[in-house]
Amino acid sequence: MSHAPVPLDDSILPAFKSATQTQTVRYFKLIVKDEKVLKDYQHSQSFSVQSDFNTMKDHVSENEAAYFLFRLEGNAKWLFLSYCPDSVGVKDKMTFASARGFVKSTLGENYFVEDNQVTTKEELDYNAYKGNRDVAPVQSKREIALEEVNKAEKEARSDFDDAIKRKTTAGASGIGGFHTVAVSLSEKAKTELSKLKDGTSTFLELVIAEGNEKVDPVGGAKNVFNAEGVSKEISGTNPRFYVYVTNKIQKQVALVYYCPDNSPQKLRMVYSTAKQGIADELTRYGLPVASRKLEISDPKDATEELNRNLSTHVTASNAAKKVVLPEGGGSVNTANNLKVGGNAPTNVYGLMNNKVNEGASTKKKIVIPPPAAYGF
């Protein structure tokens, strides 16, 4: 699911374009505030690049991330510098990381010949910059965009994993080489999920609590009997997870990730990052989640997606039908909807390894030969 980027304030692009045509501004400081990128400060150009560079540390704090657009020389050579101290909150870090690529592409990636990231004021020093400078290689716009996306995702995943103190599952790995980790369920969530485990309920809504410490239930577990019913339960403007038991005998569940388009950017990042961890934790808790997790942005989409998912699980489970054997040979339980005898027998191998019920339980295995197998 694609997410809307954090927008830039209308004043930023004209100011930057003007600065690329004149040599009066040395650098701009941009911040992310209230789901928007704002221009916080601009520094006039002096005769010394080093002197101007060293003033950046005077315009940062320990609890606020910032982008600096720093003119190196001429009109078209700029440094894109990201300052994000470790003390910045997890959600702010995620939003900051996700907005970074969009800021560059909006202003014009061709202007930025270098791209640096620092976490301390000490690194906002010209000598430190010269000693650690890493000129970005020439890349296509597509390569640059992919690099920004991958970098933002890696940073967001890493920060979120550290913040909620999840432990790595030994031997498991997730998408893109990241470890599959377990999200912590609250005791309330476990209590409600136990109702899905014992079959007394089929549906539960989950929310990531403030501070990203625990996953809590929204209300209590309830019984919802079809995809249309699930669709009616989904609402609101914030992301949520919905757990729906699709086969109470097998205890398999569908995990629905609901993320409306108008939800806050910070929450979208948090929930997207936590999705796999929640699926893993549910599975460990005794509710094995379908390998295909559903993502929707409109409650109406849940009906179609769940019906498709439910169809897959009914077929994959041992949802058996009783078939009467010819000659009164007992009955066979098969999930393949086979017809024995009659006009259209199919899939002989589907009857192999099934139990024959002749009043009492038996482990005898049978194979039904196809028509004309013996010449008649």
matplotlib code that plots the C-alpha trace (Angstrom):
import matplotlib.pyplot as plt

x = [0.0, 1.4, 1.2, 0.9, 4.2, 4.7, 3.9, 6.3, 5.2, 4.4, 7.2, 10.0, 10.2, 10.2, 12.8, 15.1, 14.7, 15.5, 18.6, 19.9, 19.8, 21.5, 24.3, 22.8, 21.7, 24.2, 21.7, 18.1, 17.0, 13.8, 11.9, 8.9, 6.1, 2.4, 2.6, 4.3, 7.8, 8.5, 11.3, 12.6, 15.6, 17.8, 21.4, 22.8, 26.0, 29.3, 32.7, 33.7, 32.1, 33.7, 32.4, 28.9, 29.0, 30.0, 27.0, 24.6, 25.3, 23.9, 20.5, 19.8, 18.6, 18.9, 15.2, 14.4, 15.5, 16.2, 17.3, 19.9, 20.2, 23.7, 25.2, 28.7, 29.8, 28.1, 24.4, 23.9, 26.0, 24.3, 24.7, 21.6, 22.4, 20.0, 20.4, 18.6, 19.8, 19.2, 16.9, 14.3, 11.1, 10.5, 7.4, 9.2, 12.2, 9.9, 8.2, 11.5, 13.0, 10.0, 9.9, 13.5, 13.3, 10.2, 11.9, 14.9, 12.7, 10.5, 13.3, 15.3, 17.6, 20.1, 21.0, 22.3, 25.8, 26.3, 24.1, 25.2, 23.5, 24.6, 23.3, 25.3, 26.1, 29.8, 29.4, 28.1, 31.6, 33.3, 36.6, 34.6, 32.5, 35.7, 37.2, 34.2, 32.7, 31.4, 30.4, 27.4, 28.0, 26.2, 22.8, 19.7, 16.5, 15.0, 18.2, 18.1, 14.4, 14.8, 17.8, 15.8, 12.8, 15.1, 17.0, 13.9, 12.3, 15.5, 15.8, 12.1, 12.2, 15.4, 14.1, 10.8, 12.3, 14.6, 11.8, 9.4, 12.2, 11.2, 13.5, 14.7, 13.2, 16.1, 16.7, 13.9, 14.1, 11.6, 11.2, 14.3, 16.6, 15.2, 14.6, 11.1, 10.4, 7.6, 5.4, 4.4, 0.7, -0.9, -2.5, -5.9, -5.1, -4.2, -7.4, -9.5, -7.5, -8.0, -11.7, -10.7, -8.5, -11.3, -13.8, -16.2, -15.5, -14.3, -13.3, -11.1, -9.8, -6.3, -4.5, -0.9, -1.0, 0.5, 4.2, 4.3, 4.8, 1.9, -0.8, -4.2, -7.7, -10.4, -13.4, -13.9, -13.8, -17.1, -18.7, -18.7, -19.8, -18.8, -16.7, -19.6, -19.8, -16.1, -16.4, -19.2, -16.9, -14.1, -14.3, -12.3, -9.5, -6.6, -4.8, -5.9, -5.4, -8.4, -8.1, -10.8, -11.0, -11.7, -11.7, -12.5, -11.5, -8.0, -7.7, -6.4, -6.9, -6.9, -5.0, -6.4, -4.3, -6.6, -4.8, -7.1, -5.5, -6.2, -4.6, -1.7, 1.7, 3.3, 0.7, 1.0, 4.7, 4.3, 1.5, 3.2, 6.4, 4.6, 2.5, 4.8, 5.6, 2.0, 1.4, 4.3, 3.1, -0.5, 1.0, 3.1, 0.0, -1.8, -3.6, -1.6, -2.0, -2.4, 0.8, -1.0, -1.9, -4.6, -4.1, -7.0, -7.6, -11.4, -13.7, -15.6, -12.5, -12.5, -15.5, -13.8, -10.4, -11.7, -13.9, -10.9, -8.8, -11.6, -12.0, -8.4, -8.5, -11.6, -9.9, -6.6, -8.2, -9.8, -13.3, -14.4, -17.4, -18.8, -18.9, -20.6, -18.5, -19.9, -20.9, -21.7, -18.0, -18.4, -17.7, -14.7, -14.0, -12.3, -11.7, -11.5, -15.3, -14.8, -17.6, -17.0, -18.9, -21.5, -20.6, -17.8, -15.2, -12.2, -8.7, -8.2, -5.1, -7.3, -8.8, -5.5, -4.5, -8.1, -9.9, -12.6, -15.5, -17.4, -19.2, -16.1, -12.8, -10.3, -6.9, -7.2, -6.2, -7.9, -7.4, -10.4, -9.4, -10.5, -13.2, -12.2, -9.1, -9.9, -11.2, -14.9]
y = [0.0, 3.4, 6.3, 10.0, 11.9, 14.6, 17.8, 20.8, 24.3, 26.4, 28.9, 26.4, 25.6, 29.2, 30.2, 27.4, 28.0, 31.7, 30.7, 28.5, 31.6, 34.0, 33.6, 35.4, 32.4, 29.8, 27.4, 26.6, 24.7, 22.6, 20.8, 18.5, 19.8, 19.0, 16.6, 19.2, 20.2, 23.8, 26.3, 27.1, 29.3, 30.6, 31.8, 34.5, 33.7, 35.1, 34.9, 31.8, 28.3, 27.0, 29.8, 29.5, 25.7, 26.0, 28.1, 25.2, 23.8, 27.0, 26.3, 22.8, 21.2, 17.8, 16.9, 18.1, 16.7, 19.0, 19.0, 21.5, 22.5, 23.9, 25.6, 24.3, 26.4, 28.2, 27.9, 24.2, 22.3, 21.7, 19.4, 17.7, 17.2, 15.3, 16.0, 13.5, 13.1, 9.8, 11.6, 12.3, 10.3, 7.2, 8.4, 11.7, 9.7, 7.6, 10.7, 12.4, 9.4, 8.9, 12.6, 12.9, 11.5, 13.5, 16.7, 16.0, 15.0, 18.0, 20.5, 18.8, 15.9, 17.1, 20.1, 17.8, 16.5, 15.2, 13.6, 13.3, 12.2, 13.2, 12.6, 15.0, 18.7, 17.9, 16.5, 19.8, 21.0, 21.8, 19.9, 16.8, 17.1, 17.4, 14.4, 12.2, 13.5, 10.9, 12.3, 10.6, 8.7, 9.7, 7.9, 7.9, 9.4, 5.9, 4.6, 7.6, 7.2, 3.5, 4.2, 6.8, 4.4, 1.6, 3.8, 5.3, 1.9, 0.5, 3.5, 3.3, -0.5, -0.2, 2.7, 1.0, -2.3, -0.6, 1.5, -1.3, -3.6, -6.6, -9.6, -11.2, -14.6, -17.0, -18.2, -16.2, -13.3, -11.0, -9.0, -7.3, -9.3, -7.8, -10.1, -11.3, -10.0, -10.4, -7.4, -7.4, -8.2, -6.7, -8.9, -7.5, -8.5, -12.0, -12.3, -11.4, -13.4, -16.5, -16.3, -16.7, -19.6, -21.5, -20.8, -18.6, -15.6, -14.9, -11.2, -8.7, -5.2, -4.3, -1.0, -0.1, 1.8, 5.2, 5.0, 1.9, -0.3, -2.7, -4.0, -3.6, -4.7, -2.2, -3.3, -7.1, -10.1, -10.7, -13.1, -12.0, -14.7, -13.5, -11.1, -8.6, -8.6, -7.8, -4.9, -3.4, -3.5, -1.5, 2.3, 5.4, 7.5, 5.8, 2.6, -0.6, -4.4, -6.8, -10.4, -12.7, -16.5, -18.0, -21.6, -22.2, -25.9, -25.2, -21.9, -20.1, -16.4, -13.6, -10.5, -7.4, -4.2, -1.2, 2.1, 4.8, 7.3, 10.3, 8.7, 10.5, 9.9, 8.9, 6.2, 4.8, 4.3, 2.7, 0.3, -0.7, -1.5, -3.5, -5.6, -8.6, -8.6, -8.8, -11.7, -13.6, -12.9, -14.1, -17.3, -18.0, -17.4, -20.2, -18.3, -19.2, -16.3, -16.7, -16.2, -13.5, -10.6, -8.3, -4.6, -2.2, 1.5, 1.3, -0.8, -1.9, -3.6, -6.0, -8.0, -8.9, -9.5, -11.7, -13.7, -14.4, -15.3, -17.4, -19.4, -20.2, -21.4, -23.5, -25.4, -25.7, -26.9, -30.3, -29.2, -32.7, -33.9, -37.4, -39.5, -42.9, -45.7, -48.1, -51.6, -50.1, -49.9, -47.3, -43.6, -41.4, -37.9, -35.8, -32.1, -32.5, -32.8, -36.0, -38.1, -41.9, -43.9, -41.9, -40.1, -37.8, -39.2, -36.9, -36.8, -40.3, -39.3, -37.1, -40.2, -41.7, -41.5, -40.7, -42.6, -45.1, -44.9, -48.1, -47.4, -47.8, -45.9, -47.5, -46.5, -48.6, -46.7, -47.2, -46.2, -46.0, -47.0, -44.8, -45.8, -48.5, -49.4, -53.0, -52.9, -52.4]
z = [0.0, -1.0, 1.4, 0.7, 1.3, 3.9, 2.0, 1.8, 2.8, -0.3, 0.5, 0.3, -3.4, -4.6, -2.0, -3.0, -6.7, -6.1, -4.2, -7.0, -9.3, -6.9, -4.4, -1.4, 0.7, 2.1, 3.6, 4.6, 7.6, 7.2, 9.9, 10.0, 12.1, 12.2, 9.3, 7.1, 6.1, 7.1, 6.5, 10.0, 9.1, 6.3, 6.6, 4.4, 2.5, 3.6, 2.0, 3.9, 3.3, 6.5, 8.7, 7.3, 7.8, 11.4, 12.2, 11.6, 15.1, 16.6, 15.0, 16.2, 19.4, 21.0, 20.5, 17.0, 13.6, 10.7, 7.0, 5.9, 2.3, 2.1, -1.0, -1.6, -4.5, -7.5, -8.0, -8.7, -6.1, -2.9, 0.1, 1.5, 5.2, 7.6, 11.3, 13.5, 17.1, 19.0, 21.5, 18.9, 19.4, 17.4, 15.6, 14.7, 13.4, 11.1, 9.7, 9.2, 7.4, 5.2, 4.1, 3.2, -0.3, -1.1, -0.1, -2.4, -5.4, -5.0, -4.9, -7.7, -7.0, -9.6, -7.4, -4.5, -5.3, -1.7, 0.9, 4.5, 7.7, 11.2, 14.7, 16.9, 17.0, 16.9, 13.4, 12.2, 11.9, 8.6, 9.4, 10.4, 7.2, 5.0, 6.8, 6.3, 3.1, 0.7, -2.6, -4.0, -7.2, -10.4, -10.3, -12.4, -10.9, -10.5, -8.7, -6.4, -5.6, -4.9, -2.6, -0.7, -0.2, 1.0, 3.3, 4.9, 5.4, 7.0, 9.4, 10.3, 11.0, 13.0, 15.2, 15.8, 16.7, 19.2, 20.7, 21.5, 22.7, 20.8, 20.7, 17.6, 16.7, 16.3, 12.8, 11.2, 8.8, 7.3, 4.1, 2.8, 5.2, 8.4, 11.3, 12.1, 15.6, 18.2, 19.2, 22.8, 23.5, 26.6, 29.1, 28.0, 24.4, 25.5, 27.4, 24.4, 22.0, 24.2, 23.2, 19.6, 20.6, 22.4, 19.7, 21.6, 19.5, 15.9, 15.7, 17.6, 16.9, 17.9, 18.5, 19.2, 22.5, 22.9, 23.2, 21.1, 24.2, 23.9, 21.5, 23.2, 22.2, 21.2, 23.1, 23.5, 21.2, 19.4, 16.9, 13.3, 10.9, 7.4, 5.4, 5.1, 8.9, 9.2, 6.7, 8.9, 12.0, 10.3, 10.6, 11.7, 10.4, 12.2, 11.3, 13.0, 13.0, 12.8, 13.7, 12.2, 12.7, 9.3, 10.4, 14.0, 13.9, 12.5, 14.5, 11.4, 11.3, 8.8, 9.8, 8.3, 8.3, 7.8, 6.9, 5.6, 3.2, 5.5, 8.6, 10.2, 8.6, 11.9, 12.6, 9.1, 9.6, 13.0, 12.0, 8.7, 10.6, 13.3, 10.9, 10.6, 14.3, 15.2, 12.8, 14.4, 17.9, 17.1, 15.6, 18.7, 20.8, 19.1, 16.3, 13.1, 10.7, 7.0, 5.1, 3.0, 5.3, 4.0, 3.6, 2.9, 2.9, 2.6, 4.8, 1.7, 0.4, 3.3, 1.8, -1.5, 0.1, 2.9, 0.6, -1.6, 1.5, 3.1, -0.1, 0.0, 3.6, 3.2, 0.4, 2.3, 5.5, 6.1, 5.3, 4.5, 2.6, 3.1, -0.1, -0.3, -1.8, -4.4, -3.2, 0.2, 1.0, 3.8, 3.3, 2.7, 4.1, 1.4, 0.9, -2.9, -3.5, -5.4, -6.8, -6.5, -9.1, -11.1, -14.4, -13.5, -11.1, -10.8, -9.2, -8.0, -6.0, -3.8, -2.3, -1.2, 2.5, 3.6, 6.3, 5.6, 8.0, 8.5, 11.7, 13.7, 13.1, 10.8, 9.4, 6.2, 3.1, -0.3, -3.9, -6.2, -9.8, -12.6, -15.1, -17.7, -15.6, -16.1, -19.6, -18.9]

ax = plt.figure().add_subplot(projection="3d")
ax.plot(x, y, z, "-o")
ax.set_aspect("equal")
plt.show()
